Structure formats: C-alpha cells, structure tokens
Amino acid sequence: MTSVLRGCGVLLALALAVGAVACGSLTNPADEASGAADNLSPEVKTYVNPEFDFAFDYDPAFMEGPKNVASPSSSSPGLLAMRFTTSEDDGLVIMAEQLDIAVDRSNADWIEKELASEMDALATYLDPEGSRTPLEAVDVNGAWGFVTTFTYHQDGMSCRARQYLLYRDTFQYKLSMSDAVEDWGAVRPCFDLVIDTFRPAE
C-alpha cells in the first residue's frame, strides 16, 4: 500500500510552494458585507483537464485562473498543480496525481490514518498554536475521500484553509482553499461551486 500515498509529501511541499495555504485579505473587503459572492454571476466557466481526468465549474467574476501551473516533468511525473485566485494571495490550489495502482475504498481506514498524519504535520507547519478538524469522509460526484479544515494565524491575521483529499481509480486529487476568516463568508460560495461541480471522468 505504500505506493498509494507516495505523492503526499511531494504534494504538501508543492502546495506550500504555489500558495495553497497563503492568507490575505480580499482586495475589496466590502465584498463580504455586500454579499456579492452569494449571488454568483451568470458567467460561470468550466475548467476541463483530460490528462488528469477531471473538470469543475468556477465563477470568473470571483476566481481567476489557472495560474502557476506545474505540469508533469521528469522529476515529478504524473503530477499536476495549479492555482485559481480569489485575491492576490488566496484562493484555490488543485493538485492531481496519477498513482501506480487504483485506490480501492476498502483501504479507506488505512488511508485515513496516513492522511491524518500528513494533515497534522501541515497544521503544525502552518501554526503550532492552530487547529484542524478531524478528517470527515466525503463523496464528490464519483470520487471519495476526506475533508479537513485548518484554522491558523499568519502575519497577524486569522486564516482558514479547507483541504479535500479525493480518490477515483488511479487518480488522487487534492483541493486546498484558503482565505482570511473574516472574508470566508464572501468567498465560500466560490469554493462551494468548485466542490459541488468537481467531477472526475469528464
């Protein structure tokens, strides 16, 4: 089973490198008060990645991307990462990896234990005084996995990051969403749209 999660350490390092857990304030803090993001614009777009077999919808009025795309290379074959930003520092990071073998749901208990260790390490890295919620099992349009939420402080600001870790056949998907706690209500509809429409095997 070691090969199932062989990419977790690489994915964690890559997430930190491309800004999965950055935290800043919205360019226009008044957006939260206005509730503008609660009414997503009619100009919803669909991102499709046939190589890694997934797609999702996003609102370009509140989320821009993809940016900082890291495509598979000789040093990290089968690995993809990219950002979609809601502000200069925050937003969504998606990482996808094609594993050596299919991940069977019968191994969920073992995978949850391994992921919990990885997420504890990330929580400590973000803020030794921070916290995270226990891993919760989720099903997302044919993919299955877990979700956890981090609360931490960065540069004097209270931040939140939500991490989905999903599996389908030989693919592993990691979706990391981050923003300031005070802005979370404004950007959450953008993140919810991505999760609600995330679909492997498009």
Buried (B, 14 or more C-beta within 10 A) or exposed (E): EEEBBEBBEBBBEBBBEBBBBBBBBBEEEEBBEEEBBEEBEEEEEEBEBEEBBBBBBBBEBBBBBBEBEBEBEEEBEBBBBBBBBBBEBBBBBBBBBBBEEEBEEEEBEEBBEBBBEBBEEBBEEBBEEBEBEEBEEBEBBEBBBBBBBBBBBBEEBBBBBBBBBBBBBBBBBBBBBBBBBBBBBBBBBBBEBBBEBBBBEB
